Amino acid sequence: MSPIRKTTLRRAQDRKRAEVILKPLSEGGIDVYEGYIELYSVWRSNNAAVPELRPLFRIPGVDPGGALSVTDDFRREVRSLAAQILPLISNSSPEAS
């Protein structure tokens, strides 16, 4: 058995971090803006580890790296996407990404 490569370990850590943010975000347990920005941070640091997050950062009219207008529509969209993405992150191994 070979030792776990650093990239594999980092990928697993980033996926777990995303999962930890997605769960309360989808359930309304954390502020949408804060959760969104935290997920964007994960995405920016290692987007290859969490390709499932891509739809969050392709919302029309939203620039995740710029100023955000946190409207009710934005909140609903982000919570909905988080709920859709959570099982994808939770049910896949980091090697499968």
C-alpha positions, 0 to 999 in steps of 0.5 A: 500500500502506497502512502497517500499523496499530498494532492489526494489528501488536500483534495479530500480535505477541500471536499470535506470543507465544502461538505461542512459548509454546504450542509448548514447552507442548504438547511438555512443554518448559516448566512447565505453570503458567508457560506457562499464566500467560504465556498468560493474560497474553497473553489478558488484554492482548489477547483479541481477538487470540487467541480460540483461547486461550479454552478454556484459561481455561474449564477447569471448576474452574480460575480462571486469575486466582486460586489454581491447583491444578496437578494431573496432570489440570490438566497433561494438560488444559493440554498437550492444549489447547495442542496443539490450539490451536497449529495454529490460531494457527500457520495463521491470519493476524492479520487473520483473527482 
